[in-house]
């Protein structure tokens, strides 16, 4: 077969040199299975690229017309190409720093977590901070003997780290686990102590029945300790960004929606762009946790990059917690925690204020909401802001996650034009235990309702929320179409009527992601004139049996016509 391809290319070059195309391509990709996400031309074999843009799309024979003497010919050898994948909600620097810290995403028991921290403590100097991220108590195969409110306690952790403060972020980013040393530094003391103890509004220091802190800090209480960790150096930030970009390239991500960053990250991205080191396009949401940052950007307005590499035109608001630590804000009590409905982590008055300020200035508002109460409250405030600014026709406001909705609120996404920026992989990871939190009725009526949302006319985008989950899009694509755990359970999938078709799942990771950042005319589909951003897989993810999708691998990632990753 390879000999046949070789002869074909010799013929192409001979023909090209003889005829001399008027508009030769810089690069052509041929002999592929290409899913374009272009309704007018859904499938092709080859693409020609010039100056970072798509010059032509068609059959391998048709694209021969664009091959000149200096054209680079890339033989896809029957592999599958799609538009470059767009991660529509994740945390760029978190991905990088996660590689520099202790990765707890895959620990299976509390004892395994303790072993990892003990190893780090043995190598650390006294007083050095030990940090990590990724633990999730609902994913452990077994819990420790002693638990409080569904979480582990710090005793074993403190025993192996007597000389080092420890801060371990929950996988969701909405809780943390700290040791005795860290609590002492933060002034978190038992309630019976003579010293006043630290607390914080919008969060909770979990305590046992005697008032002793357990080491678990929920929502904004984590800041009591996290603010004490020495600030990152510029050198370490560059290292983290380099590692994050490498990970994106390896996983086929060509564009990335950074869900909440400050000016330091924007400046670093600009530096990397200037130095030619930015290998994925960045759409940055300004963090709503820094009011002074928002005020500064209100004055200067959105920054829309003509090169489409670093754009800042949206604001991220964190409005409730996560389901795992019982932090998602619900309309009714948690099924497994009577009397508790989660947390409002941002006053709703701030959502109103930011939405009304952002609209006339051209900023998009992206509000984190997981629980049904949070989603309802935000939709109410979005609706009021839109009513006050009727001239803002193309707002593209978003709700990030939109995981658990009251049935009455589902149609409002389509009616208001609010984008649901969801992460299908959360279904695979969370659904087995989410039913304990919400009960069967709430799960069936309003949890992970992708198909129902799309039927209302809402745009649903896809992603991973990395580093909450790995940034790998293949498991999230699998979850979109199978609605199963990554172990393939249950047979038929959870609430199968909400499955996406493979076409819908691919669109949610490409053209819909582009729409969610106002870039659908520039990227998101393989069409003439659009960005030459492509992801190439070793398997045909649109046709192979469902149970083989997780075995697919990214073979090549192309951004603006440049190959930024190749497995070969």
N, C-alpha and C positions, 0 to 999 in steps of 0.2 A: 504493500500500500504506500509506504514511504517513497519507493522508487517512482510510483505514479505521480505523487505530489511533486517530486523533484523534476520530473519531465515537464509537468504542467508549468512550474515556475520558469524553467528554461524557455518554454514557449512564450510565457508572458513577457519575459525580459527581451526576448528576441523581437517580439511584436512591438513592444514599447520603444525599443531603440530604433526600430525601423520607421515607425510612424511618428514618434515624438509628440506626446499629448500636449495640447495647448495649455492645459492647467494641471500639471502633474501634482499628485499628492505628496505630502511629506512621508506619509505612512499609510499602508493599507492592511486591513485585517481580512483574511479570506478563509474559505472552507469552514465556516462556523455555523452553529445553530444560534441565530440571533433573534432574541425577543425584544422588540423595539419599544413596547408600550406606546405605540402610535396606532391609533385605531384605523387610520387610513392605510397603514402598511405594517401589519402586526409582526411579520416574520421576514427575515432576510438571511443571506449567507455571508455578506461581506460589507465592509465599511471603508470609505476613504477619508483621510484626515489631512487638513492643511491649516497651519497657523493655529493649532489647538482647537479647531472647530471641525464639525462633520461636513465634508465636502460632497459625499454621495453615499447612498445606501442602496444595495441591490444584491444581485447574484454575484458569484465569484467572477463569472464571465463578464458581466457588465462593469465591474470595478476594474477589470484589466485596462480599461480605457484611461485610467488615471495613474497608471504606473509609468514613471519616467526613469531615467538613468540613476537618479539619486533617491528614488522612492524606497523606503524600507518596507519590505513585505513580511508580514507576520502570519504564519500559517497556524490557524487555530486547530487544525487537525480534528475537526468534528466536535470540538468543545463548545460549551454554551456561553454566550455573551448576553449580558443584560445592560441596561443603562447603569451607570455608576450608582451604587447603593447609598442612600442618604439616611444617616442615623439622626432621627428627629428629636431625640431627647436623651442626652447623657452628659457626663461631666468630664471634660477633657483633662484638666489637671489631676482630677481624682484618679483617672485611669493611669496616668504616669506615676503619681505618688504611690499608688497602690503597688506598683512594681518596686518601689524603693523601701516600702514598709513590709510588715509581716502580713502575708496574704492568708486570711482565715476563711476564705470563701468555701473551701472544700473540706474543712474539718468536720468530722462526723460525730464527735462527742465532745463533751466538756473536758474530759480528761485529755483528749488530743490537743485541745486549745491550750491547756495548762502546760503540756509538754513543749509545745512550740514556744511559749513565752519563757519557760524555764531555760530553754536553749539560748534564747536571745539574752536573757539576764546574765547567763554565764559568760557571755562575751562582752557585756556592757561595763562601762566604768560606773562606779557609785555616783548616783545623782543624775545620770543620763536618762532621758525619757525613752521609754519603749512604746512604740505606736504600731497599730495595725488596724485592719478593717476586714469586714466580710462575714463575721459570725452571725448565725441566725438560729436561735434556739428551736424554732419549729422544724428545722431541717436536720437536727441531730437525731441519731438513731436511738440515743438514750439520754435522759437528763440526769444531773447529779441527784444524790439522795435528798439534799436540802434545796428547796426552791421557795421563792416568795413572789406571789402574784405572777406565776408562770415563768419566772426568770431564775437563773442561777445566782448564787451569792459570791462575794469576793474572797471568802476565807482561803480557799486553795490557791487563788491567784496571788493574794498578799503573802502567803507562806513562801512562795518561790521567788518573790521580788521584794525582799525587805528593804533594799537599798536603792530601788529605782521606781519613780512614778510611772504608771502604766495607763495608757488611754487606748481603748480598742473600740472603734466605731462599728456599730451594727451594720449589717449588709444594706439596710434601707437608708442609712444615714440619719435616721430619726431617733436613735438611742445610742448609748455608749456604755461600756463596761470598764470601770476603773478600779485600781487597787487602793489599799489603805493609805499608802504613801501619797498618792495623788489627792485623795480626799483630805488628808491632813494639810497639804499645801493650799487646797481650795477653801479650807475652813468648813468642810461638811462634817458635822459632828453629830453624835447621838442626841436625840431630843432631850434626854435627861442631863446632858452635859451642862456645866456652868457657863461654858462659852456659847454665845449665840451661833446658830447654825445657818449656813447659806441655803437659800431657796431662790426660786426664780419664777416669775409669772410666765405662763405659757409652757410650762414644763413640770416635771415631777422628779424629785429625788426618792426613789423607791426605798421603803423602810420595812423592817420586819415588825412583828407584833410588839416588840419592846422599844421601837423607835430607832433602832440602829440602822444606819444606811447600808444597803445591800451591795453597793457598788454599781448598780444599774441606774443610769440617768436618762430620762426620757425627754425628747424634744429639746426645748431651749435650756433645760437644766444641764445638758452636756457642755454648754458654754462656760459653766463654772470652772470646769477643768481645762477644756480645750484652749481657752484664752491664755492659759499659763504655759502652754507648749511654746518653746522658742520659735520665733518666726523663721520661715524658710529663707535661705540665702538665694540670691540671683542665680548662682551657679547650680544649685540644686533644682531650682525652678526650670532652668534650661534643660537639665538632664531629664526631669520629669516630662517636659513637653516633647523632647526627642523620643523618649520611650513610648509616649502616647501616640505620636504620629506614626511610629513604626508599627504599632499594634493596629492602627486603623488601616494602614496600607496592606498589611498581611491578611486582614479580615475583609478586604474588598470595599471599604468605606471610602467614598470619594468626597462626600460632603458631610458636615457634622454640625448639629445644632447644640451649642454649648449652653446647658440649662442653668445659667446664673453665674456670672463672673464679674470681677471688678476691673478697675482700670489697669492694674498691674498685669493681668492676663492679656488684655487688649494690646497693651504696649509690647508685651513679649511676642504676641502673634504678629504684630506689625514688624518687629525686628526680624523674626524668622522669614516673613514674606520678603523683606528687603534683601536678606541674605540668600534667598532662593532655597530655603529649607522647609517651606510650608508645603507639604505633600497632600493635604486635604483642604478643601474649601471650608471656611468657618463662618457660621452664623451665630453671633454671640448675643445672648440675652443678658442684659444688665441685671445684676443682683438687686432685688428689692430690699435686701438687708442693709443697704447703705444709702439712706435718704439723701445724703450730701452728694453721692454719685449721681443719683437721679436728677437732682436739681441742676447739676453741672451739665448734664446731657439735655435737659429740657431747654437750656439756654442755647446750645449749639445745634440741636436737632440731630436726626439720624445720620449715620455715616454709611453711605451705600457705595461700596467699592466698585469702581468701573471695571476692575480686573476680576471681580467676583471671587475674591479670596478671603477678605476680612470685612464683613458687614455687621454693623451694629444698628439695629432698628427695633429692638424688642426689649421688654422688661419682664423679668421673672419674679413672681410673688409666691412665697411659700405659705399656704393658707391652712394646711392641716398636717397631721402626721401620717404614719404608715400603719398598715393593718397588723403587721407582725408584733409591734410593741403596744398594740391596742391604742394607737395614736390617731388613726383616721377618724374624722369627725362625723358622727352618725346622727340620724334623726331619732333612732330608738336605741335602747341599750344593746351592748354586745351580748350575743347569746351565751358566751362563755365567761362573761364578766358583768353580772347584773349591777345596775346602778352606775355604770360607766359608759360614756358616749364619745370618748376620745377628746382631742384637743383642737381648739381654734388657735393656731400658732401665729396668726396675724390678725389684728383687729379688722373687721370687715369695712370699717370706715376708711382704712387705708386702700382697700381695693377700689372703693368708690372714688377716692381722691385721685389715685394714680390713673384709673381708667378715664376719668373726665379730663385730666391734664394731658394724657398721652394721645388721645384721639385727634384733637385738632393739630397736634404737633407731628403727626405721622408715625407715632410709635405703636407697635403692636403690644398687647398685654398677654402674657402667658402665665396663667395661674395654676399652681400645683393644687390639685384636689383629688383625694382618693375616696373619702367617705361621701355618702349621699347627702349629708347635711352641708358639707363644704361645697359640693358641686351645685346644690340648689342655691346656696347663698351667693356664690360667684355668678351664676347665671342671672340671678336677680339684679346684681350690681352691674353686670355687663349690659343687661337690657335697659336699665335706667340710664346708663352713660350713653348708649346708642340713641335713646330717645331724645336726650339733650343735645346730641350732635348728629342730626339727621343727614347732614351733608357728607358725613364720613361713610361712604358707600362700600369701601373696600378695606374694612378694618382687619379682617382675618384674626380676630382675637382667638386665643386658644385656651383650652383647659388641658393641663398636663396630667396624664394618667386617666382621669375620668373612669376610674375602675368600678366604682359601685354607685349606681344611680337609682333614684326613685323613679318608678315607671312614668310618672307624670312629667319628669324633667327630660326624658330621652328625646321627645320630638322637638324640644326647644333648641337643641344643637343645630338641627337643620333650619328651623325657623329663624334663628338669630344669625346664622352663618358662623357659628363658633366651631372651630376645628377641635376634634378630639385627638390629642397627641397621646397615643396609647402604646404600650409595650407588650406585645403578645406573649413574650417569654414569661411575664409575670403569671399568666394563666398556668403554665407548666409548673412553675415553682411554687405558687401560692395556693392554687385551687384545692389541693388535697387537704390543707388545714384551714383554708379560708371559710369553709362551710361551718367549722366550729365557731368562728367569730360571728358569722352573720346568720346562720341557720339556712335551711333549704329554700324557703320562700324568697328571701332576699337575694340569694345566689341566683335562682332561676329567673326572677323578675328583672334583675338589674345589674348583674355582675359580669364584666367582660363582654358586654353585649355589642360586639363589633358589627354583626350583620344588621341588627335592629337600628343602630346608629346610621349606618350607610343608607338604609332604606328611608330614613328621614331626610336624606339629602346632605347629611353631614360628611365632611371630609375626615377620614380616619388615617392618621399617619402611624408609622411603625418605628420601633427602636428597641433599646435594651435597658436604658437608665444606668448604663455602666458608670462606675464600677459596682453598682448594686448587683448586676448580673454581668457576665462576660460580654464584651462588645460584639462578639461573633453574631452575625445576622442569621446564620443557617439555623440555629435552634429556634430563633424567633419566627423565622419563616415556617419552620415545621409546626410550631405551636399555633400559628395563624390558621393553617389548613387542617391540622389534626386535632387540636384542642386536647392533647394528651401530655402527660409528663414525658420527660426525656427518656424514661424507661418504657414508653409505649403504652401507658395505662391511662384510663381504662379502655377496654375494647370499644371502639366507636367514638371515643372522646367525650369530654364533659360538655353537656348542653350543646349537642352536635348541631342544632339548628343555627348556632351562632358562628359556625366555621366560615372562614373566608374561602373563596375559590382561589386557585393558584394565581389567576390573573389579578384578582383583587389584592392578594398578598404582595405580589410583585409591585403593583401600582402603589400600594401603601408605603413601600420602601424606596420608591423612585419619584414618579411624577407627583404624587400627593405630598411627598416630603418637600419637593421643590415648590409646590403651591403654598405650603405652610411657611415658606420664607420669601414669597413673592418672586420666585425665580423660575416659574414653570415655562416661561418663554425662552429661557436660556439653557435649561438642563432638565433632567428627569425622564427624557425619552430620547431614542436614537432617531433623530430627524435632521435633515440638512439645515445647517446654520446654527445648530445647538452645540454646546460644549462636547468635546470628545472625551467624555468621562464614561468609562466602561468597567464592568466587573466580569471576569471570566471564571467559570466553574468547570471542574473536571467531569461533572455529571449534568445531565439535563434535568434540573430541578423542577421543571414544569411538566415532565412526563414520567420520570422514574417512579416506581412504587413508593407510596408514602413512607413506608418503613425504611427506605434507603436514603431519604433526604438528609438525615443526620450524618451520613457517611460522606456527603459531598464536601469538597474542599475548594477554596478559592485558588485558582491557578495564576491569575494575573489581575493587577489593578492599574488602571490607566486614568490619569487626571490631566485634562487639557492636552491630550495626545501624547503625554509622556508616560512611559511605563515606570510606575513608582514601586511596583512589587511584581516579581515573577518567581514562581516556585521552582522553575528550572534554572 
